[in-house]
Amino acid sequence: MRKVLPLAAALLAAGCHRPPEPYGPDTAFVPAVFRANNPGRPIWAPKVTLTNTSGTPSTVRLTRWPPDARDSEESIFELAPGETRSVPAHIPLATASSFFFESEASFRVRAEIVDRRGLAPSLAVPVLSSVDLARPGDCLRVGPLVETASERSHFCFTYPGVERDAVPFRVRLRLLSPGSETLLHESTFVLTGLPLVIDDPWKRFHVAPGTPLDVEVTFVGSARSRPVARGLWVYGITSTKATGASRFLTTRVTRASAPR
């Protein structure tokens, strides 16, 4: 019970948090930032750079979620015209995280996940704008996810840290045969306040091992009926077992209405 109390206090504190005001119309969402130092596995680390592409000095705000400490949750970058700066990770070990950038001026973000040992090729991370994210009522579909002798897939629910006041999010999940409407599994559940990695969807959702599948997620909305600031994203990754090479799968969004 003593171990549970600090966690409960942290969740209550997060529940009282109000998202910061938007920092500017130019945004960039890095959905996957991973830092791992597990024995016997590649030492994965994020490599993220931020460039001011405007002709004037600019200020960019970064929100990390989750951060390794409360005081590193938000960072402000002052950039000269054309300046490029490395972005410190400040995320917990062995944790999937996300970065959300906002500014009044134009900027560019490049992100990849690298193996510090140099054994596996780096994985370029797609960088999204906030208008790319799914709003309540929208449907995301990613796949095909596979589990074969040579390849293995997983997927993850993620969102910007500025959504902490709106989470938990309610979603409807369907697992389908690739490119079809053949239903393999359907359920509705609530996402907690952290990115959720589904490492083995076949085991998690009781689908026959090795069955190829598409993941379809309908974003129902905030389980607390609070306004959604930016939105939700679902990504999938397939890795080659022999080399550790990975690739992002295409996520397709069907809009319930025009994005705002």
Buried (B, 14 or more C-beta within 10 A) or exposed (E): EEEEEEEEEEEEEBEEEEBBEBBBEBBBBBBBBBBBEEEEEBBBBBBBEBBBBBEEEBBBBBBBBBBBEEEBBBBEBEBEEEBEBEBEBBBEEEBBBBBBBBBBBBBBBBBBBBBEEEEBBBBEBBBBEBEBBBBBEBBBBBBBBBBEEEBBBBBBBBBBBBBBBBBBBBBBBBBBBEEEEEEBBEEEEEBEBBBBBBEEBBEEBEBEEEBBBBBBBBBBBBBEEEEBBBBBBBBBBBBBEEEBBBBBBEBEBEEEEEBE
